[in-house]
Amino acid sequence: MSYIALQDYSKQWIFRHKDLPLASEDLSAIKPMTPERSLQLWQAQVSPQSLDYSFFQPDDWAGNSKSWLETGPWQSAWDSNDNDLPELMREHFDWEQNTVVYVCYDSENVIETTWGVFQRAWKNFLFMDDGTLIIGRKRKQVAQFFDNGQMRIGLKP
């Protein structure tokens, strides 16, 4: 089994927050991976050696400054009353709604969803914002969010 039922996910409260309600269709498309599957994806897509972003090495694409193109704020968009993605993300990502997206918190905590669901629920996903990576299946564009309100966008090799 590759996924944990959302109701059994230890951090499922971020998707059930009363101030950021999600449609049942979106909830059903949010699929937390098991720790084993998360580690497998992390090692293949993020880093074979670092378990979370604070340990990235220069030979990890995410630890290489050349992977990152631009930085900017995201917290103000999160705090606003509208649900638009931060401007930097809107400009960088041109994905189709059904693109598979991995929200990577660390090597044992990855959630699979679609770009459409992520766009509608991005504020929920970013309740946990300490180095969170957004990666698309077979896509080069990436984003990383930090708890200081800054984000960076880049390209994965």
mmCIF file of the C-alpha atoms, coordinates in Angstrom:
data_MODEL
# 
_entry.id   MODEL 
# 
loop_
_atom_site.group_PDB 
_atom_site.id 
_atom_site.type_symbol 
_atom_site.label_atom_id 
_atom_site.label_alt_id 
_atom_site.label_comp_id 
_atom_site.label_asym_id 
_atom_site.label_entity_id 
_atom_site.label_seq_id 
_atom_site.pdbx_PDB_ins_code 
_atom_site.Cartn_x 
_atom_site.Cartn_y 
_atom_site.Cartn_z 
_atom_site.occupancy 
_atom_site.B_iso_or_equiv 
_atom_site.pdbx_formal_charge 
_atom_site.auth_seq_id 
_atom_site.auth_comp_id 
_atom_site.auth_asym_id 
_atom_site.auth_atom_id 
_atom_site.pdbx_PDB_model_num 
ATOM 1   C CA . MET A 1 1   ? 0.000   0.000  0.000   1.00 0.00 ? 1   MET A CA 1 
ATOM 2   C CA . SER A 1 2   ? 1.389   3.400  -1.008  1.00 0.00 ? 2   SER A CA 1 
ATOM 3   C CA . TYR A 1 3   ? -1.096  5.731  0.700   1.00 0.00 ? 3   TYR A CA 1 
ATOM 4   C CA . ILE A 1 4   ? -2.558  6.447  4.112   1.00 0.00 ? 4   ILE A CA 1 
ATOM 5   C CA . ALA A 1 5   ? -6.270  7.266  4.362   1.00 0.00 ? 5   ALA A CA 1 
ATOM 6   C CA . LEU A 1 6   ? -6.611  11.000 4.923   1.00 0.00 ? 6   LEU A CA 1 
ATOM 7   C CA . GLN A 1 7   ? -8.559  10.433 8.144   1.00 0.00 ? 7   GLN A CA 1 
ATOM 8   C CA . ASP A 1 8   ? -5.598  8.379  9.463   1.00 0.00 ? 8   ASP A CA 1 
ATOM 9   C CA . TYR A 1 9   ? -2.972  10.943 8.459   1.00 0.00 ? 9   TYR A CA 1 
ATOM 10  C CA . SER A 1 10  ? -1.358  12.502 11.526  1.00 0.00 ? 10  SER A CA 1 
ATOM 11  C CA . LYS A 1 11  ? -1.566  15.996 10.050  1.00 0.00 ? 11  LYS A CA 1 
ATOM 12  C CA . GLN A 1 12  ? -5.012  15.695 8.495   1.00 0.00 ? 12  GLN A CA 1 
ATOM 13  C CA . TRP A 1 13  ? -6.236  18.684 10.536  1.00 0.00 ? 13  TRP A CA 1 
ATOM 14  C CA . ILE A 1 14  ? -4.632  21.026 7.964   1.00 0.00 ? 14  ILE A CA 1 
ATOM 15  C CA . PHE A 1 15  ? -7.265  19.898 5.469   1.00 0.00 ? 15  PHE A CA 1 
ATOM 16  C CA . ARG A 1 16  ? -10.165 20.128 7.894   1.00 0.00 ? 16  ARG A CA 1 
ATOM 17  C CA . HIS A 1 17  ? -9.470  23.592 9.293   1.00 0.00 ? 17  HIS A CA 1 
ATOM 18  C CA . LYS A 1 18  ? -12.743 25.464 9.808   1.00 0.00 ? 18  LYS A CA 1 
ATOM 19  C CA . ASP A 1 19  ? -11.403 28.665 8.223   1.00 0.00 ? 19  ASP A CA 1 
ATOM 20  C CA . LEU A 1 20  ? -10.203 26.893 5.058   1.00 0.00 ? 20  LEU A CA 1 
ATOM 21  C CA . PRO A 1 21  ? -12.870 24.318 4.197   1.00 0.00 ? 21  PRO A CA 1 
ATOM 22  C CA . LEU A 1 22  ? -12.301 22.000 1.254   1.00 0.00 ? 22  LEU A CA 1 
ATOM 23  C CA . ALA A 1 23  ? -14.822 20.269 -0.984  1.00 0.00 ? 23  ALA A CA 1 
ATOM 24  C CA . SER A 1 24  ? -15.187 16.518 -0.492  1.00 0.00 ? 24  SER A CA 1 
ATOM 25  C CA . GLU A 1 25  ? -13.947 15.964 -4.070  1.00 0.00 ? 25  GLU A CA 1 
ATOM 26  C CA . ASP A 1 26  ? -10.733 17.788 -3.236  1.00 0.00 ? 26  ASP A CA 1 
ATOM 27  C CA . LEU A 1 27  ? -10.326 15.915 0.052   1.00 0.00 ? 27  LEU A CA 1 
ATOM 28  C CA . SER A 1 28  ? -10.601 12.615 -1.804  1.00 0.00 ? 28  SER A CA 1 
ATOM 29  C CA . ALA A 1 29  ? -7.776  13.713 -4.154  1.00 0.00 ? 29  ALA A CA 1 
ATOM 30  C CA . ILE A 1 30  ? -5.362  14.460 -1.290  1.00 0.00 ? 30  ILE A CA 1 
ATOM 31  C CA . LYS A 1 31  ? -3.362  11.268 -0.806  1.00 0.00 ? 31  LYS A CA 1 
ATOM 32  C CA . PRO A 1 32  ? -0.741  11.152 1.951   1.00 0.00 ? 32  PRO A CA 1 
ATOM 33  C CA . MET A 1 33  ? 1.908   8.562  1.174   1.00 0.00 ? 33  MET A CA 1 
ATOM 34  C CA . THR A 1 34  ? 3.107   5.958  3.642   1.00 0.00 ? 34  THR A CA 1 
ATOM 35  C CA . PRO A 1 35  ? 6.492   6.791  5.196   1.00 0.00 ? 35  PRO A CA 1 
ATOM 36  C CA . GLU A 1 36  ? 8.076   4.048  3.090   1.00 0.00 ? 36  GLU A CA 1 
ATOM 37  C CA . ARG A 1 37  ? 6.605   5.345  -0.177  1.00 0.00 ? 37  ARG A CA 1 
ATOM 38  C CA . SER A 1 38  ? 7.448   8.933  0.835   1.00 0.00 ? 38  SER A CA 1 
ATOM 39  C CA . LEU A 1 39  ? 11.076  7.956  1.369   1.00 0.00 ? 39  LEU A CA 1 
ATOM 40  C CA . GLN A 1 40  ? 11.200  6.172  -1.979  1.00 0.00 ? 40  GLN A CA 1 
ATOM 41  C CA . LEU A 1 41  ? 9.835   9.200  -3.836  1.00 0.00 ? 41  LEU A CA 1 
ATOM 42  C CA . TRP A 1 42  ? 12.037  11.618 -1.856  1.00 0.00 ? 42  TRP A CA 1 
ATOM 43  C CA . GLN A 1 43  ? 15.176  9.655  -2.649  1.00 0.00 ? 43  GLN A CA 1 
ATOM 44  C CA . ALA A 1 44  ? 14.290  9.449  -6.350  1.00 0.00 ? 44  ALA A CA 1 
ATOM 45  C CA . GLN A 1 45  ? 13.002  13.003 -6.849  1.00 0.00 ? 45  GLN A CA 1 
ATOM 46  C CA . VAL A 1 46  ? 14.619  15.162 -4.150  1.00 0.00 ? 46  VAL A CA 1 
ATOM 47  C CA . SER A 1 47  ? 17.699  13.690 -2.458  1.00 0.00 ? 47  SER A CA 1 
ATOM 48  C CA . PRO A 1 48  ? 19.146  10.213 -2.014  1.00 0.00 ? 48  PRO A CA 1 
ATOM 49  C CA . GLN A 1 49  ? 21.120  11.353 1.044   1.00 0.00 ? 49  GLN A CA 1 
ATOM 50  C CA . SER A 1 50  ? 19.351  14.222 2.863   1.00 0.00 ? 50  SER A CA 1 
ATOM 51  C CA . LEU A 1 51  ? 16.237  13.468 4.913   1.00 0.00 ? 51  LEU A CA 1 
ATOM 52  C CA . ASP A 1 52  ? 14.887  17.022 4.967   1.00 0.00 ? 52  ASP A CA 1 
ATOM 53  C CA . TYR A 1 53  ? 15.670  20.379 3.431   1.00 0.00 ? 53  TYR A CA 1 
ATOM 54  C CA . SER A 1 54  ? 17.958  21.519 6.248   1.00 0.00 ? 54  SER A CA 1 
ATOM 55  C CA . PHE A 1 55  ? 20.452  18.803 5.266   1.00 0.00 ? 55  PHE A CA 1 
ATOM 56  C CA . PHE A 1 56  ? 20.533  19.355 1.480   1.00 0.00 ? 56  PHE A CA 1 
ATOM 57  C CA . GLN A 1 57  ? 24.011  19.017 0.019   1.00 0.00 ? 57  GLN A CA 1 
ATOM 58  C CA . PRO A 1 58  ? 25.405  20.983 -2.932  1.00 0.00 ? 58  PRO A CA 1 
ATOM 59  C CA . ASP A 1 59  ? 25.121  17.845 -5.083  1.00 0.00 ? 59  ASP A CA 1 
ATOM 60  C CA . ASP A 1 60  ? 21.370  17.616 -4.316  1.00 0.00 ? 60  ASP A CA 1 
ATOM 61  C CA . TRP A 1 61  ? 19.543  19.629 -6.977  1.00 0.00 ? 61  TRP A CA 1 
ATOM 62  C CA . ALA A 1 62  ? 17.564  21.383 -4.222  1.00 0.00 ? 62  ALA A CA 1 
ATOM 63  C CA . GLY A 1 63  ? 20.786  22.267 -2.408  1.00 0.00 ? 63  GLY A CA 1 
ATOM 64  C CA . ASN A 1 64  ? 22.393  23.695 -5.532  1.00 0.00 ? 64  ASN A CA 1 
ATOM 65  C CA . SER A 1 65  ? 21.895  27.448 -5.864  1.00 0.00 ? 65  SER A CA 1 
ATOM 66  C CA . LYS A 1 66  ? 21.845  27.067 -9.674  1.00 0.00 ? 66  LYS A CA 1 
ATOM 67  C CA . SER A 1 67  ? 18.507  25.238 -9.392  1.00 0.00 ? 67  SER A CA 1 
ATOM 68  C CA . TRP A 1 68  ? 16.794  28.330 -7.987  1.00 0.00 ? 68  TRP A CA 1 
ATOM 69  C CA . LEU A 1 69  ? 15.794  31.235 -10.218 1.00 0.00 ? 69  LEU A CA 1 
ATOM 70  C CA . GLU A 1 70  ? 13.992  33.717 -8.017  1.00 0.00 ? 70  GLU A CA 1 
ATOM 71  C CA . THR A 1 71  ? 12.763  34.334 -4.485  1.00 0.00 ? 71  THR A CA 1 
ATOM 72  C CA . GLY A 1 72  ? 9.799   36.293 -3.238  1.00 0.00 ? 72  GLY A CA 1 
ATOM 73  C CA . PRO A 1 73  ? 7.095   36.551 -0.603  1.00 0.00 ? 73  PRO A CA 1 
ATOM 74  C CA . TRP A 1 74  ? 4.218   34.116 -0.217  1.00 0.00 ? 74  TRP A CA 1 
ATOM 75  C CA . GLN A 1 75  ? 2.894   34.919 3.256   1.00 0.00 ? 75  GLN A CA 1 
ATOM 76  C CA . SER A 1 76  ? 0.958   38.032 2.173   1.00 0.00 ? 76  SER A CA 1 
ATOM 77  C CA . ALA A 1 77  ? -0.989  35.970 -0.402  1.00 0.00 ? 77  ALA A CA 1 
ATOM 78  C CA . TRP A 1 78  ? -1.686  33.344 2.278   1.00 0.00 ? 78  TRP A CA 1 
ATOM 79  C CA . ASP A 1 79  ? -2.958  36.024 4.678   1.00 0.00 ? 79  ASP A CA 1 
ATOM 80  C CA . SER A 1 80  ? -5.228  37.648 2.076   1.00 0.00 ? 80  SER A CA 1 
ATOM 81  C CA . ASN A 1 81  ? -8.934  36.911 1.724   1.00 0.00 ? 81  ASN A CA 1 
ATOM 82  C CA . ASP A 1 82  ? -8.619  35.616 -1.815  1.00 0.00 ? 82  ASP A CA 1 
ATOM 83  C CA . ASN A 1 83  ? -7.292  32.188 -2.701  1.00 0.00 ? 83  ASN A CA 1 
ATOM 84  C CA . ASP A 1 84  ? -4.933  33.145 -5.527  1.00 0.00 ? 84  ASP A CA 1 
ATOM 85  C CA . LEU A 1 85  ? -1.519  31.538 -5.529  1.00 0.00 ? 85  LEU A CA 1 
ATOM 86  C CA . PRO A 1 86  ? 1.419   33.850 -4.833  1.00 0.00 ? 86  PRO A CA 1 
ATOM 87  C CA . GLU A 1 87  ? 2.243   35.848 -7.960  1.00 0.00 ? 87  GLU A CA 1 
ATOM 88  C CA . LEU A 1 88  ? 5.649   34.223 -8.330  1.00 0.00 ? 88  LEU A CA 1 
ATOM 89  C CA . MET A 1 89  ? 3.998   30.793 -8.541  1.00 0.00 ? 89  MET A CA 1 
ATOM 90  C CA . ARG A 1 90  ? 1.326   31.939 -10.988 1.00 0.00 ? 90  ARG A CA 1 
ATOM 91  C CA . GLU A 1 91  ? 4.060   33.216 -13.302 1.00 0.00 ? 91  GLU A CA 1 
ATOM 92  C CA . HIS A 1 92  ? 6.300   30.144 -12.983 1.00 0.00 ? 92  HIS A CA 1 
ATOM 93  C CA . PHE A 1 93  ? 3.876   27.214 -13.219 1.00 0.00 ? 93  PHE A CA 1 
ATOM 94  C CA . ASP A 1 94  ? 1.965   26.473 -16.415 1.00 0.00 ? 94  ASP A CA 1 
ATOM 95  C CA . TRP A 1 95  ? 0.758   23.018 -15.461 1.00 0.00 ? 95  TRP A CA 1 
ATOM 96  C CA . GLU A 1 96  ? -2.504  21.400 -16.505 1.00 0.00 ? 96  GLU A CA 1 
ATOM 97  C CA . GLN A 1 97  ? -5.114  20.906 -13.773 1.00 0.00 ? 97  GLN A CA 1 
ATOM 98  C CA . ASN A 1 98  ? -4.602  17.111 -13.769 1.00 0.00 ? 98  ASN A CA 1 
ATOM 99  C CA . THR A 1 99  ? -0.787  17.265 -13.404 1.00 0.00 ? 99  THR A CA 1 
ATOM 100 C CA . VAL A 1 100 ? 0.260   15.033 -10.501 1.00 0.00 ? 100 VAL A CA 1 
ATOM 101 C CA . VAL A 1 101 ? 1.855   17.107 -7.748  1.00 0.00 ? 101 VAL A CA 1 
ATOM 102 C CA . TYR A 1 102 ? 3.946   15.984 -4.786  1.00 0.00 ? 102 TYR A CA 1 
ATOM 103 C CA . VAL A 1 103 ? 3.953   18.188 -1.710  1.00 0.00 ? 103 VAL A CA 1 
ATOM 104 C CA . CYS A 1 104 ? 7.148   17.164 0.050   1.00 0.00 ? 104 CYS A CA 1 
ATOM 105 C CA . TYR A 1 105 ? 7.504   18.126 3.703   1.00 0.00 ? 105 TYR A CA 1 
ATOM 106 C CA . ASP A 1 106 ? 10.389  15.750 4.418   1.00 0.00 ? 106 ASP A CA 1 
ATOM 107 C CA . SER A 1 107 ? 11.555  12.265 3.482   1.00 0.00 ? 107 SER A CA 1 
ATOM 108 C CA . GLU A 1 108 ? 8.751   10.536 5.401   1.00 0.00 ? 108 GLU A CA 1 
ATOM 109 C CA . ASN A 1 109 ? 5.964   13.009 4.761   1.00 0.00 ? 109 ASN A CA 1 
ATOM 110 C CA . VAL A 1 110 ? 4.870   13.463 1.127   1.00 0.00 ? 110 VAL A CA 1 
ATOM 111 C CA . ILE A 1 111 ? 1.362   14.073 -0.194  1.00 0.00 ? 111 ILE A CA 1 
ATOM 112 C CA . GLU A 1 112 ? 0.230   13.366 -3.741  1.00 0.00 ? 112 GLU A CA 1 
ATOM 113 C CA . THR A 1 113 ? -2.535  15.401 -5.340  1.00 0.00 ? 113 THR A CA 1 
ATOM 114 C CA . THR A 1 114 ? -3.235  17.236 -8.589  1.00 0.00 ? 114 THR A CA 1 
ATOM 115 C CA . TRP A 1 115 ? -2.286  20.751 -9.598  1.00 0.00 ? 115 TRP A CA 1 
ATOM 116 C CA . GLY A 1 116 ? -5.954  21.771 -9.617  1.00 0.00 ? 116 GLY A CA 1 
ATOM 117 C CA . VAL A 1 117 ? -6.446  20.583 -6.047  1.00 0.00 ? 117 VAL A CA 1 
ATOM 118 C CA . PHE A 1 118 ? -3.192  22.161 -4.929  1.00 0.00 ? 118 PHE A CA 1 
ATOM 119 C CA . GLN A 1 119 ? -4.248  25.511 -6.417  1.00 0.00 ? 119 GLN A CA 1 
ATOM 120 C CA . ARG A 1 120 ? -7.550  25.410 -4.508  1.00 0.00 ? 120 ARG A CA 1 
ATOM 121 C CA . ALA A 1 121 ? -6.034  24.099 -1.256  1.00 0.00 ? 121 ALA A CA 1 
ATOM 122 C CA . TRP A 1 122 ? -2.556  25.655 -1.266  1.00 0.00 ? 122 TRP A CA 1 
ATOM 123 C CA . LYS A 1 123 ? -3.228  27.533 1.954   1.00 0.00 ? 123 LYS A CA 1 
ATOM 124 C CA . ASN A 1 124 ? -4.087  24.266 3.695   1.00 0.00 ? 124 ASN A CA 1 
ATOM 125 C CA . PHE A 1 125 ? -0.936  22.579 2.404   1.00 0.00 ? 125 PHE A CA 1 
ATOM 126 C CA . LEU A 1 126 ? 1.187   25.482 3.637   1.00 0.00 ? 126 LEU A CA 1 
ATOM 127 C CA . PHE A 1 127 ? 0.121   25.279 7.252   1.00 0.00 ? 127 PHE A CA 1 
ATOM 128 C CA . MET A 1 128 ? 3.368   23.293 7.273   1.00 0.00 ? 128 MET A CA 1 
ATOM 129 C CA . ASP A 1 129 ? 5.799   25.657 5.606   1.00 0.00 ? 129 ASP A CA 1 
ATOM 130 C CA . ASP A 1 130 ? 9.242   24.743 6.861   1.00 0.00 ? 130 ASP A CA 1 
ATOM 131 C CA . GLY A 1 131 ? 11.068  23.989 3.610   1.00 0.00 ? 131 GLY A CA 1 
ATOM 132 C CA . THR A 1 132 ? 8.061   22.462 1.860   1.00 0.00 ? 132 THR A CA 1 
ATOM 133 C CA . LEU A 1 133 ? 8.804   21.514 -1.761  1.00 0.00 ? 133 LEU A CA 1 
ATOM 134 C CA . ILE A 1 134 ? 6.258   21.425 -4.581  1.00 0.00 ? 134 ILE A CA 1 
ATOM 135 C CA . ILE A 1 135 ? 7.241   19.058 -7.383  1.00 0.00 ? 135 ILE A CA 1 
ATOM 136 C CA . GLY A 1 136 ? 5.240   17.918 -10.399 1.00 0.00 ? 136 GLY A CA 1 
ATOM 137 C CA . ARG A 1 137 ? 5.482   14.471 -11.944 1.00 0.00 ? 137 ARG A CA 1 
ATOM 138 C CA . LYS A 1 138 ? 7.612   14.715 -15.073 1.00 0.00 ? 138 LYS A CA 1 
ATOM 139 C CA . ARG A 1 139 ? 7.861   18.497 -14.660 1.00 0.00 ? 139 ARG A CA 1 
ATOM 140 C CA . LYS A 1 140 ? 10.926  20.663 -14.120 1.00 0.00 ? 140 LYS A CA 1 
ATOM 141 C CA . GLN A 1 141 ? 9.296   23.620 -12.318 1.00 0.00 ? 141 GLN A CA 1 
ATOM 142 C CA . VAL A 1 142 ? 9.609   23.503 -8.529  1.00 0.00 ? 142 VAL A CA 1 
ATOM 143 C CA . ALA A 1 143 ? 8.874   25.757 -5.586  1.00 0.00 ? 143 ALA A CA 1 
ATOM 144 C CA . GLN A 1 144 ? 10.001  25.759 -1.974  1.00 0.00 ? 144 GLN A CA 1 
ATOM 145 C CA . PHE A 1 145 ? 8.313   27.561 0.910   1.00 0.00 ? 145 PHE A CA 1 
ATOM 146 C CA . PHE A 1 146 ? 9.885   28.717 4.153   1.00 0.00 ? 146 PHE A CA 1 
ATOM 147 C CA . ASP A 1 147 ? 8.406   29.668 7.502   1.00 0.00 ? 147 ASP A CA 1 
ATOM 148 C CA . ASN A 1 148 ? 9.850   33.185 7.223   1.00 0.00 ? 148 ASN A CA 1 
ATOM 149 C CA . GLY A 1 149 ? 7.221   33.981 4.549   1.00 0.00 ? 149 GLY A CA 1 
ATOM 150 C CA . GLN A 1 150 ? 9.624   33.635 1.612   1.00 0.00 ? 150 GLN A CA 1 
ATOM 151 C CA . MET A 1 151 ? 9.533   31.172 -1.257  1.00 0.00 ? 151 MET A CA 1 
ATOM 152 C CA . ARG A 1 152 ? 11.788  30.333 -4.137  1.00 0.00 ? 152 ARG A CA 1 
ATOM 153 C CA . ILE A 1 153 ? 11.018  28.983 -7.544  1.00 0.00 ? 153 ILE A CA 1 
ATOM 154 C CA . GLY A 1 154 ? 13.329  27.021 -9.764  1.00 0.00 ? 154 GLY A CA 1 
ATOM 155 C CA . LEU A 1 155 ? 13.924  24.212 -12.179 1.00 0.00 ? 155 LEU A CA 1 
ATOM 156 C CA . LYS A 1 156 ? 14.771  20.646 -11.318 1.00 0.00 ? 156 LYS A CA 1 
ATOM 157 C CA . PRO A 1 157 ? 17.333  19.009 -13.621 1.00 0.00 ? 157 PRO A CA 1 
# 
